[in-house]
Amino acid sequence: MIRLNSRRVALARGVAVAAVVLGAGLARPVLAAETTAPVLGEVIVTAQKRAENINDVPESLTAISGDKLDAIRSSGGDIRVLSARVPSLVLESSFGRTFPRPYIRGLGNTDFDLNASQPVSFVYDDVVLENPILKGVPLFDIDQVEALRGPQGTLFGRNTPAGVLKFDSVKPSQTFGGYAEASYGTYGTTNLEGAVGGPIVADVLSGRFSALYQHRDNWIDNTFTHQNNATGGYDEYALRGQLMFAPTSQFNALANVHYFHLDGSPQIFRANIIQKGTSDFVPGFDVEKIAQDAQSRSFQKVEETGASLKMNYDFGGPVLTSVTGFEHVKVLSHGDIDGGFGAAFAPPSGPGLIPFPSESADGMPYHAQWSEELRLAGKHDALSYTVGAFYFFEDVKIDSFDYNTLAGGTQDGFAYQHQKTTSWALFGNADYKLTPQWTAGGGLRYSNDSKDFLAQRLVSPIGAPPTAVERANPTSDDVSFNVNTTYALTDDTNLYARIAKGYRAPSIQGRLLFGDTISVARKETLMSYETGFKADLFDKRARVDADVFYYKVDDMQLTAVGGGANFNQLINAKHAEGYGFEFDGEAEPIDHLIFTAGLSYNHTRIDDPNLTVQPCGGGCTVLDPAGALPGTVNINGNSLPNAPRWIANATASYSIPYGDGEFFVFTDWAYRSSINIFLYQSTEFTGQYLLEGGLRLGYRAAGGRWEAAVFGRNITNRIQLEGAIDFNNLTGFVNDPRTIGVEVKTKF
């Protein structure tokens, strides 16, 4: 049993009181409202694989839908728009619009390998998306997004010790309807999307077809090649078709096929944009300019196809559900990694010091993922239960290339990886109503994982000989569990507590272009303790929930990225821990005015006195003490990378009735405090705070039949370092600048 020290207990008590006060403050204006003021609609979630009120779910989660989801997706935003819009959630990417790297409560993975394992799982229409490229599929025609914080090892399985992001698209129905939406903004940013659905055979067969097209012009000038609008653009489109077959009241089957295509720019790396000795940009930094010699060869192509079949059969109480999924994705991304031109030994070079050029590409020529879940859920008197089995298989091949920029981009390096993953699990979860007010529950899951991996370098960019075929065959099993209890203090207020164990299977890092060996990380386990409350206040005109948590990770998998050797390596930290609080609130104090607010505090710490890594190779100011081995630093006590202490978000929506419709204004704001980008601490590789805001102004006809609006994203034009490349120089990448546009939408 993990024992909290007095300081953490005091913090837990303090933040719990603060959350209650903040919740009451958020809702206080409602006291002056008329009794006829509208109530907030019920929020239904499926975090426990059954539909239920969010207040009845004994864990920390946030649901996003409606105006907020539409607003943050304005201007063609990819899945990273969710970053900091949810308490304790950060998303970033060194790959571009695909390959998002998620972090919940500070837990994530900075690895950029196409085979990287992440502790936050994505579940899209009930199908787990394991490969990080799959997680970059765009959001369109979405009914709701749910962010589940903390271990989800019982119902969702392995590789979920940090949490789950769950996406549910709008499903077919027997009611005809749909929508069409178009927007255009800065940099030629274009977004076209729509959906249509309804009955095909009355009461038996219905369908829905959804489509998305997104475009942005190249908007970044290359001052080295003197080419204006050289890069930064993209074209992508996605399609989804669904058929719902329900011949009887007992049986239904939902078939889903989908396709996604991206042709665009990779992440834009910018050489020496960080001023040495600070975390500021160098004087004269311009987000619309780069100076690169390999940019003309940079590109990113992704093509993803998939299908799923979900079947339900009602036995007159218990419901048997089968979810079969198949996913296939191909990707090739080629980038100028050093972010500049030339080299110190081959002038001219710049901007700043370019010790050596780096131009590389990574591709996934083959990928296939199969998954099957079979579960039985039901209710008998005071008992609700779910039992099931899960199977997962993935086959992936990865190619890594290096190019000699100084020789016109001729290929001078090649390595490959091939991995097959097999996983299966048995699980059960149950809730029992001990009294009308008190419910207790819990669950168990047994997981078994095995990987068959090989990798080899055939051509070295630095003249080293080919490697032998490197192999690894890690296997593991584990029992995850959760125990929870909920007490209804009143009809509208629930208190809950939850203890949960999460598990991440062993990981393999097999990038051999610059190294001669692969690395394997042992399995990771996490124990989490959480308590909180959820309440509807003032006749359901306000809703608040808050929690405090503590977790400890054993054998935490970490990625030592880059360093002077330009080589990624997996390591296990003996322990890591985190604690903090989270708050969500929503209120409609008067007619037509709605507020939401979110706040989280996350304190993370690596706890391993003997853990050392190699620091940067690009001249940064390292703040950690020297390690036992030459050229290393000790990272014990450091916070986890990309783990801000504070995240805050807020939205406000106000409408003014006019004619048969209304004028409206909607604003949303997201803040994250500073972050440590890598495992080691340095002055330069510290991301300062980031605050981004959005604004929408428009008119909406009665019933939402149509609307027209102007919008802005990142309206303060705050540009900040989001990440860095640490092996060569002070190279980094940044967030998107301000965009302004117009949007029209119609529903039918």
C-alpha positions in Angstrom: 0.0 0.0 0.0 1.4 3.4 -1.0 1.4 5.9 1.9 0.9 9.6 1.2 3.1 11.9 3.3 1.5 14.8 5.2 2.4 17.4 2.6 0.5 15.5 -0.1 -2.4 14.8 2.2 -2.6 18.5 3.0 -2.5 19.3 -0.7 -5.3 16.8 -1.4 -7.5 18.4 1.3 -6.7 21.9 0.2 -7.4 21.3 -3.5 -10.6 19.4 -2.6 -11.8 22.5 -0.6 -10.7 24.8 -3.4 -12.6 22.8 -6.0 -15.8 23.0 -3.9 -15.4 26.7 -3.5 -14.6 27.2 -7.2 -17.5 25.1 -8.2 -19.9 27.1 -5.9 -18.4 30.3 -7.3 -18.9 29.2 -10.9 -22.6 28.5 -10.2 -23.3 31.4 -7.8 -24.8 33.8 -10.4 -27.6 31.2 -10.9 -29.0 32.2 -7.5 -30.3 35.4 -9.0 -31.8 33.7 -12.0 -35.5 33.1 -12.4 -36.7 29.7 -11.6 -37.7 29.2 -15.2 -34.1 29.5 -16.3 -33.1 26.6 -18.6 -31.4 23.5 -17.1 -28.2 22.0 -18.5 -28.7 18.9 -20.6 -27.7 15.5 -19.2 -24.3 14.3 -20.3 -24.3 10.6 -21.3 -21.0 8.8 -21.6 -19.9 5.3 -22.3 -16.7 5.3 -20.3 -17.7 1.9 -18.7 -18.9 0.5 -22.1 -22.5 1.3 -21.2 -24.5 4.5 -21.5 -24.8 6.3 -18.2 -24.9 9.8 -16.7 -21.4 11.2 -16.4 -22.1 12.0 -12.7 -22.6 8.2 -12.0 -19.2 7.2 -13.4 -16.7 6.7 -10.5 -13.7 8.2 -12.3 -12.3 11.4 -13.6 -13.4 12.1 -17.2 -14.4 15.0 -19.5 -16.8 14.9 -22.4 -16.5 17.4 -25.3 -19.2 17.9 -27.9 -21.4 20.6 -29.5 -20.2 24.2 -29.9 -16.9 23.6 -28.1 -15.9 20.7 -30.4 -16.9 22.7 -33.5 -15.1 25.8 -32.4 -11.7 24.2 -31.6 -11.8 22.4 -34.9 -12.2 25.6 -36.9 -9.4 26.4 -39.2 -8.6 22.8 -40.1 -7.1 21.8 -36.7 -6.0 18.2 -36.3 -6.4 16.1 -33.2 -3.9 18.2 -31.3 -6.6 20.9 -30.9 -7.7 19.0 -27.8 -4.4 19.8 -26.1 -5.1 21.7 -22.8 -8.8 21.9 -23.7 -9.2 19.1 -21.2 -7.7 19.0 -17.7 -4.4 17.2 -17.5 -4.3 16.5 -21.3 -1.4 17.6 -23.6 -0.9 16.6 -27.2 2.1 17.5 -29.4 3.9 16.0 -32.4 7.4 16.2 -34.0 5.9 14.5 -37.0 3.3 17.0 -38.1 -0.5 16.6 -38.5 -0.2 12.9 -37.9 1.5 10.9 -35.1 0.1 12.8 -32.1 1.9 12.2 -28.8 -0.6 12.4 -25.9 0.1 12.9 -22.2 -2.4 12.6 -19.4 -1.4 13.6 -15.9 2.1 13.9 -17.2 2.3 10.3 -18.5 3.3 10.0 -22.2 6.1 9.0 -24.5 8.4 11.5 -26.4 9.6 8.7 -28.8 9.2 9.6 -32.5 9.7 6.1 -33.8 6.8 4.7 -35.9 6.8 1.7 -33.6 6.6 3.8 -30.4 4.4 2.5 -27.5 2.2 5.1 -25.8 0.5 4.9 -22.3 -2.6 6.8 -23.6 -4.9 4.6 -25.8 -7.1 6.0 -28.6 -10.5 4.2 -29.1 -12.3 5.3 -32.2 -15.9 3.9 -32.7 -15.1 1.1 -30.2 -11.9 0.0 -32.1 -8.5 0.5 -30.4 -5.9 2.4 -32.5 -2.5 1.1 -31.4 0.0 2.5 -33.9 0.8 6.2 -33.4 0.1 7.0 -37.0 -3.4 5.6 -36.7 -4.0 8.0 -33.9 -3.7 11.0 -36.3 -7.0 10.3 -38.1 -9.0 13.5 -38.3 -12.1 14.3 -36.3 -15.3 14.8 -38.4 -19.0 14.1 -37.9 -18.1 13.4 -34.3 -20.9 12.9 -31.7 -18.7 13.1 -28.6 -15.1 12.9 -27.4 -14.4 11.5 -23.9 -11.1 11.9 -22.1 -10.7 9.2 -19.4 -8.0 10.0 -16.9 -6.1 7.4 -14.9 -5.6 3.7 -15.5 -8.2 2.0 -17.7 -6.7 -1.5 -17.5 -9.9 -3.4 -16.8 -12.3 -2.5 -19.6 -9.8 -1.1 -22.2 -6.7 -3.1 -21.5 -3.0 -2.9 -21.8 -1.2 0.3 -22.8 -3.8 2.5 -20.9 -2.0 3.3 -17.6 -2.4 7.0 -18.2 -5.9 7.0 -19.7 -8.0 6.7 -22.9 -9.2 9.2 -25.5 -12.5 7.9 -26.8 -14.1 9.1 -30.0 -17.6 8.3 -31.1 -18.9 9.3 -34.5 -22.6 10.1 -35.2 -24.4 6.8 -36.0 -27.0 6.0 -38.6 -30.7 6.3 -37.5 -34.1 5.9 -39.0 -34.4 9.7 -39.1 -33.2 11.4 -42.3 -30.8 14.3 -41.7 -27.3 15.6 -42.1 -25.2 18.7 -42.5 -22.9 20.6 -44.8 -20.2 23.0 -43.6 -17.6 25.1 -45.4 -14.9 27.5 -44.1 -12.1 29.6 -45.5 -9.4 31.5 -43.7 -5.8 32.7 -43.5 -3.2 30.9 -45.6 -6.0 29.6 -47.8 -7.1 27.3 -45.0 -10.2 25.5 -46.4 -12.4 23.0 -44.5 -15.3 21.3 -46.3 -17.3 18.6 -44.5 -20.7 17.1 -44.4 -22.8 14.0 -43.7 -26.1 12.6 -44.8 -28.0 9.7 -43.3 -31.4 8.1 -42.7 -33.5 5.1 -43.5 -32.8 2.8 -46.4 -35.3 0.1 -45.5 -37.9 1.3 -43.0 -37.3 0.1 -39.5 -34.6 -2.4 -40.7 -31.7 -0.7 -42.5 -30.3 2.8 -42.1 -27.1 4.4 -43.3 -24.8 7.4 -42.9 -22.1 8.8 -45.1 -19.6 11.4 -43.9 -16.8 13.2 -45.8 -14.1 15.7 -44.9 -11.7 17.8 -47.1 -9.0 20.1 -45.6 -6.5 22.2 -47.3 -3.9 24.9 -46.4 -1.6 26.7 -48.9 2.1 26.7 -48.4 2.8 29.8 -46.2 6.4 29.6 -45.0 9.1 31.3 -47.1 12.5 29.6 -47.5 15.1 32.4 -47.4 17.9 30.1 -48.4 16.3 29.1 -51.7 14.5 32.5 -52.0 11.3 30.6 -52.6 8.1 32.2 -51.3 5.4 30.0 -49.9 7.7 27.0 -50.0 6.2 24.8 -47.3 3.7 24.4 -44.5 0.6 23.4 -46.5 -1.4 20.2 -46.7 -4.3 18.4 -48.5 -6.2 15.8 -46.7 -9.6 14.1 -47.1 -11.4 11.4 -45.2 -14.5 9.3 -45.9 -16.7 7.2 -43.6 -19.7 5.0 -44.5 -21.9 3.2 -42.0 -24.8 0.8 -42.3 -27.0 -0.2 -39.4 -29.0 -3.4 -39.8 -31.7 -4.0 -37.2 -34.0 -6.8 -38.4 -35.4 -7.4 -34.9 -35.6 -5.7 -31.6 -33.1 -8.2 -30.2 -30.3 -7.9 -32.9 -28.5 -5.1 -34.7 -25.3 -4.9 -36.6 -23.3 -1.7 -37.4 -20.8 -1.9 -40.3 -18.2 0.9 -40.6 -15.7 1.5 -43.4 -13.4 4.5 -43.5 -10.5 6.0 -45.5 -8.1 8.8 -44.9 -5.5 10.4 -47.1 -2.9 13.1 -46.3 -0.4 14.8 -48.6 1.4 17.6 -46.9 4.4 19.0 -45.1 6.1 17.2 -42.2 6.8 19.1 -39.0 8.9 22.2 -39.7 12.2 22.1 -37.8 13.9 25.5 -37.4 17.6 25.6 -36.7 18.9 27.6 -33.8 15.7 29.5 -33.0 16.4 29.4 -29.3 18.6 32.1 -27.8 21.5 30.4 -25.9 21.3 30.8 -22.1 17.5 31.5 -22.3 14.3 29.8 -23.4 13.4 32.8 -25.6 13.5 32.9 -29.4 16.5 34.5 -31.1 16.1 38.2 -32.1 14.3 38.5 -35.4 12.6 35.1 -35.3 9.8 35.0 -37.9 7.3 32.1 -37.8 6.7 32.6 -41.6 10.4 32.1 -42.6 12.9 29.2 -42.6 16.3 28.8 -44.2 16.7 25.1 -45.3 18.6 23.3 -48.0 16.6 20.1 -48.0 13.1 21.6 -47.7 12.3 21.1 -51.4 12.5 17.3 -50.9 10.4 17.3 -47.7 6.9 15.7 -47.8 4.5 13.6 -45.8 2.1 11.1 -47.2 -0.4 9.0 -45.2 -3.0 6.6 -46.4 -5.3 4.8 -44.0 -8.1 2.3 -44.5 -10.2 0.4 -42.0 -13.4 -1.4 -41.3 -15.3 -2.6 -38.3 -18.4 -4.6 -37.5 -20.2 -4.2 -34.2 -23.0 -6.7 -33.4 -25.4 -6.7 -30.5 -27.8 -9.5 -29.4 -30.2 -9.0 -26.5 -31.1 -12.2 -24.7 -33.9 -10.5 -22.9 -31.6 -8.9 -20.3 -28.0 -9.7 -20.9 -26.6 -8.2 -24.2 -23.9 -10.0 -26.1 -21.6 -7.6 -28.1 -19.0 -8.4 -30.7 -16.6 -5.7 -32.1 -14.3 -6.7 -34.9 -11.9 -4.2 -36.3 -9.3 -4.0 -39.1 -6.9 -1.1 -39.7 -4.2 -0.6 -42.3 -2.0 2.4 -42.7 0.9 3.4 -44.9 3.1 6.4 -44.3 6.3 8.0 -45.7 7.6 11.3 -44.2 10.8 13.0 -45.4 12.2 16.1 -43.6 15.1 18.5 -43.1 15.9 17.5 -39.5 18.8 19.9 -38.8 16.5 22.7 -39.8 19.1 24.8 -41.7 21.5 24.7 -44.6 25.1 23.6 -45.2 27.4 22.6 -42.4 30.2 24.1 -40.3 32.7 22.2 -42.4 30.9 23.0 -45.7 30.1 26.7 -45.8 28.0 28.6 -46.3 25.9 27.3 -43.4 23.2 28.5 -41.0 21.2 29.8 -39.4 23.7 29.6 -36.5 25.9 26.6 -36.0 25.1 23.5 -38.1 27.7 20.9 -37.0 26.5 18.4 -39.6 23.5 18.2 -41.9 20.7 15.8 -41.2 18.1 14.8 -43.7 16.0 11.6 -43.2 12.8 9.8 -43.9 10.7 7.2 -42.1 8.2 5.0 -43.8 5.7 2.2 -43.0 5.4 0.2 -46.2 3.2 -2.4 -44.5 0.8 -2.4 -41.6 -2.2 -4.5 -40.5 -4.1 -4.5 -37.3 -6.8 -7.0 -36.3 -8.8 -6.8 -33.1 -11.8 -8.6 -31.7 -13.7 -8.0 -28.5 -16.5 -10.2 -27.3 -18.4 -9.1 -24.1 -21.6 -9.9 -22.3 -23.2 -7.1 -20.2 -26.3 -7.2 -18.1 -28.1 -6.3 -14.9 -29.7 -8.6 -12.3 -31.4 -6.9 -9.4 -28.8 -4.6 -7.8 -25.9 -6.1 -9.9 -24.6 -4.7 -13.2 -21.8 -6.6 -14.9 -19.6 -6.9 -18.0 -17.5 -9.9 -18.8 -15.5 -10.5 -22.0 -12.5 -11.5 -24.0 -10.2 -9.5 -26.3 -7.7 -10.4 -29.0 -5.3 -8.1 -30.8 -2.7 -8.8 -33.6 -0.5 -6.3 -35.4 2.1 -6.8 -38.2 4.2 -3.7 -39.0 7.2 -3.1 -41.2 9.2 0.2 -40.8 11.9 1.6 -43.1 14.4 4.4 -42.0 16.4 6.3 -44.6 19.2 8.9 -44.4 20.2 11.3 -47.2 23.4 13.2 -47.9 22.2 16.8 -48.2 25.5 18.1 -49.4 25.5 15.6 -52.3 22.1 16.7 -53.5 20.1 14.4 -51.3 21.5 11.0 -52.4 20.5 8.2 -50.1 23.4 7.1 -47.9 21.7 5.2 -45.1 19.0 2.5 -44.7 17.6 0.3 -41.8 14.5 -1.6 -41.3 12.3 -3.0 -38.6 9.6 -5.8 -38.6 7.4 -6.5 -35.6 4.5 -8.8 -34.9 2.4 -8.3 -31.8 -0.1 -10.7 -30.3 -2.2 -9.9 -27.3 -5.2 -11.4 -25.6 -7.1 -10.7 -22.5 -10.0 -11.9 -20.3 -11.9 -9.3 -18.2 -14.8 -8.7 -15.9 -16.3 -5.6 -14.3 -19.2 -5.3 -11.9 -21.1 -2.8 -9.8 -23.4 -3.7 -6.9 -25.9 -1.3 -5.3 -25.5 -2.0 -1.6 -28.1 0.6 -0.6 -30.1 3.2 -2.6 -27.3 5.6 -2.0 -24.2 3.4 -1.9 -22.7 1.5 -4.9 -19.5 -0.6 -4.9 -17.7 -2.0 -7.9 -14.6 -3.3 -9.4 -13.0 -5.4 -12.1 -10.1 -7.6 -13.1 -8.3 -8.1 -16.4 -5.7 -10.7 -17.3 -3.5 -9.6 -20.3 -0.9 -11.6 -22.1 1.4 -10.0 -24.7 4.2 -11.2 -26.9 6.2 -9.5 -29.6 8.4 -11.0 -32.4 10.8 -8.2 -33.5 13.8 -7.9 -35.8 15.8 -5.0 -37.2 18.9 -4.5 -39.2 21.0 -1.6 -40.6 22.1 -2.3 -44.2 23.8 1.0 -45.0 25.3 3.4 -42.4 25.3 7.2 -43.1 28.5 7.5 -41.1 30.4 4.6 -42.7 29.9 1.9 -40.1 29.5 -1.6 -41.3 26.1 -3.3 -41.6 24.7 -4.8 -38.4 23.7 -8.3 -37.8 19.9 -9.0 -37.7 19.0 -7.8 -34.2 16.1 -9.7 -32.6 13.9 -9.4 -29.5 11.0 -11.5 -28.3 9.7 -10.0 -25.1 6.6 -11.6 -23.5 4.7 -10.5 -20.4 1.4 -10.9 -18.6 -0.3 -8.9 -15.9 -3.5 -8.6 -13.9 -5.0 -5.1 -13.9 -7.8 -4.2 -11.6 -9.9 -1.4 -10.3 -12.0 -1.0 -7.1 -14.4 1.9 -6.7 -17.3 3.1 -4.6 -19.9 5.8 -5.1 -22.1 7.4 -2.4 -25.0 9.6 -3.4 -24.9 12.4 -0.8 -28.0 13.9 -2.4 -30.0 13.1 -5.5 -27.7 15.4 -7.4 -24.3 15.0 -5.7 -22.1 11.9 -5.8 -18.9 11.2 -3.9 -16.6 8.6 -5.2 -13.2 6.9 -4.7 -11.2 4.7 -7.0 -8.1 2.5 -6.8 -6.8 1.2 -10.1 -3.8 -0.6 -11.5 -2.6 -0.1 -15.1 -0.2 -1.9 -17.2 1.9 -1.2 -20.3 3.5 -4.1 -22.3 7.2 -4.2 -23.0 8.4 -1.8 -25.7 11.1 -2.1 -28.3 13.2 0.8 -29.8 14.9 -0.5 -33.0 16.2 2.6 -34.9 19.6 1.4 -36.1 20.6 4.1 -38.5 23.0 5.7 -36.0 23.3 2.9 -33.4 24.3 -0.7 -33.4 21.9 -2.2 -30.9 18.2 -2.2 -30.1 16.8 -1.5 -26.7 13.9 -3.2 -24.9 11.9 -1.7 -22.0 10.4 -4.0 -19.4 6.7 -3.9 -18.7 5.4 -0.9 -16.8 2.8 -0.9 -14.0 1.0 1.9 -12.2 -1.1 2.2 -9.1 -3.5 5.1 -8.9 -5.6 6.5 -6.0 -8.3 9.0 -6.7 -11.3 10.5 -4.9 -13.7 13.2 -6.0 -17.2 14.5 -6.3 -19.7 15.2 -9.1 -22.8 17.4 -8.6 -25.6 19.1 -10.4 -26.3 22.4 -8.6 -29.1 24.9 -8.5 -31.8 22.9 -10.1 -29.4 21.5 -12.7 -28.4 24.9 -13.9 -24.8 24.2 -13.1 -22.6 21.1 -13.1 -19.2 20.6 -11.3 -16.9 17.7 -10.7 -13.5 17.6 -9.1 -11.0 15.1 -7.9 -7.6 14.6 -6.3 -5.2 11.8 -7.3 -1.9 10.2 -6.6 -0.1 7.6 -8.6 3.2 5.7 -8.6 4.7 4.0 -11.6 7.1 1.0 -11.3 9.6 0.4 -14.1 8.4 3.4 -16.0 9.3 3.2 -19.7 11.1 6.3 -20.8 12.7 7.3 -24.1 16.2 9.0 -24.0 15.8 11.0 -27.2 18.8 12.1 -29.3 21.7 13.5 -27.3 25.1 13.9 -28.8 25.0 10.3 -30.2 21.8 11.0 -32.2 20.4 7.7 -31.0 17.1 6.8 -29.2 17.2 4.4 -26.4 14.5 2.9 -24.1 15.2 2.9 -20.4 13.2 2.0 -17.3 13.0 4.3 -14.4 12.7 2.5 -11.1 9.8 4.7 -10.0 7.9 7.8 -11.0 5.1 9.5 -9.1 2.5 12.2 -9.7 -0.2 13.9 -7.7 -2.6 16.8 -8.2 -6.2 17.7 -8.8 -8.7 18.3 -11.7 -11.8 20.3 -12.0 -14.5 20.7 -14.6 -17.5 23.0 -14.4 -20.4 24.2 -16.5 -23.1 26.7 -15.8 -26.0 28.5 -17.5 -26.8 31.4 -15.0 -29.2 33.2 -17.3 -30.9 32.4 -20.6 -28.5 32.2 -23.5 -25.3 32.5 -21.4 -23.2 29.3 -20.9 -19.8 29.0 -19.2 -17.4 26.1 -18.9 -14.2 25.9 -17.0 -11.4 23.3 -16.5 -8.4 23.4 -14.2 -5.7 20.8 -13.3 -2.5 20.7 -11.3 0.0 17.9 -12.0 3.2 17.4 -10.0 5.4 14.7 -11.5 8.8 13.4 -10.4 11.2 10.7 -11.6 12.4 8.7 -8.6 15.5 6.7 -9.5 18.8 7.9 -7.9 20.9 6.0 -10.4 19.2 6.9 -13.6 21.4 8.8 -16.1 21.0 9.9 -19.7 23.1 11.6 -22.3 22.3 15.4 -22.5 22.0 17.5 -25.6 24.6 17.6 -28.3 23.7 21.1 -29.4 25.3 23.4 -26.9 22.4 23.8 -24.4 22.9 24.8 -20.8 22.4 21.6 -18.8 21.1 22.1 -15.3 21.3 18.5 -14.0 24.3 17.1 -12.1 26.9 14.9 -13.8 26.1 11.2 -13.9 28.4 8.3 -12.9 29.3 7.6 -16.5 31.3 10.2 -18.5 29.1 12.4 -20.7 25.9 11.6 -18.8 23.7 13.6 -16.3 21.6 12.3 -13.4 17.8 12.9 -13.9 16.6 11.8 -10.5 13.9 14.2 -9.2 13.2 15.8 -12.6 9.6 16.2 -13.8 8.4 14.1 -16.6 8.8 15.6 -20.1 5.9 17.6 -21.6 4.1 17.6 -18.2 3.0 21.1 -17.3 2.1 21.8 -13.7 -1.0 23.8 -14.6 -3.6 23.5 -17.3 -6.6 25.7 -17.5 -9.4 26.2 -20.0 -12.6 28.2 -20.3 -15.4 28.9 -22.8 -18.2 31.4 -22.8 -21.2 31.4 -25.1 -23.8 34.1 -25.4 -26.7 34.5 -27.8 -29.1 37.3 -28.5 -32.5 36.3 -30.1 -33.2 38.1 -33.3 -36.0 37.3 -35.8 -36.5 33.5 -35.9 -32.9 32.9 -34.9 -30.1 34.4 -32.8 -26.8 36.2 -33.0 -24.1 34.4 -31.0 -20.6 34.8 -29.7 -18.4 32.0 -28.5 -14.9 32.2 -27.1 -12.6 29.5 -25.8 -9.2 29.7 -24.1 -6.6 27.1 -23.2 -3.5 27.6 -21.1 -0.6 25.3 -20.1 2.3 26.3 -17.9 5.9 25.8 -18.9 7.2 22.3 -19.7 10.5 20.4 -19.6 10.9 19.1 -23.2 13.4 16.3 -22.5 14.2 14.0 -19.6 17.2 16.2 -18.6 16.7 19.8 -17.6 18.2 22.6 -19.6 17.7 26.3 -19.9 17.1 26.3 -23.6 14.9 23.3 -23.9 12.2 24.6 -21.7 8.9 25.4 -23.3 7.4 28.6 -21.9 3.8 28.9 -21.0 1.3 28.8 -23.9 -2.0 30.5 -24.0 -4.3 30.2 -27.1 -7.7 31.7 -27.5 -10.5 31.4 -30.1 -13.5 33.5 -31.1 -16.6 32.9 -33.2 -19.2 35.5 -34.0 -22.2 34.7 -36.1 -25.9 34.2 -36.7 -27.8 31.0 -36.3 -31.3 30.4 -37.7 -34.0 28.7 -35.6 -33.4 25.1 -34.9 -29.8 25.5 -36.2 -31.1 25.1 -39.8 -28.2 27.3 -40.9 -25.5 29.5 -39.5 -22.8 31.9 -40.7 -19.9 33.0 -38.6 -16.5 34.6 -38.6 -13.8 32.9 -36.5 -10.3 33.3 -35.2 -7.9 30.8 -33.7 -4.9 31.7 -31.6 -6.3 35.2 -31.8 -3.5 36.7 -29.7 -0.9 35.2 -32.1 1.1 33.7 -29.2 3.9 31.7 -30.8 5.8 29.4 -28.4 8.2 26.4 -28.5 6.3 23.2 -28.6 9.2 20.8 -28.9 12.9 20.5 -30.0 15.5 18.4 -31.7 18.5 18.0 -29.3 21.3 16.2 -31.1 22.7 18.9 -33.4 21.9 22.4 -32.3 19.2 24.5 -30.7 16.5 23.5 -33.2 12.9 23.6 -32.3 9.3 23.6 -33.7 6.4 25.9 -32.8 2.6 26.1 -32.7 0.5 27.5 -35.5 0.1 31.3 -35.8 -3.2 33.2 -35.8 -5.8 32.3 -38.4 -9.0 34.2 -39.2 -11.8 33.0 -41.4 -15.5 32.7 -42.3 -17.7 29.7 -42.0 -21.2 28.7 -43.1 -23.1 25.6 -42.1 -26.5 24.1 -42.8 -28.4 21.2 -41.2 -31.2 19.2 -42.8 
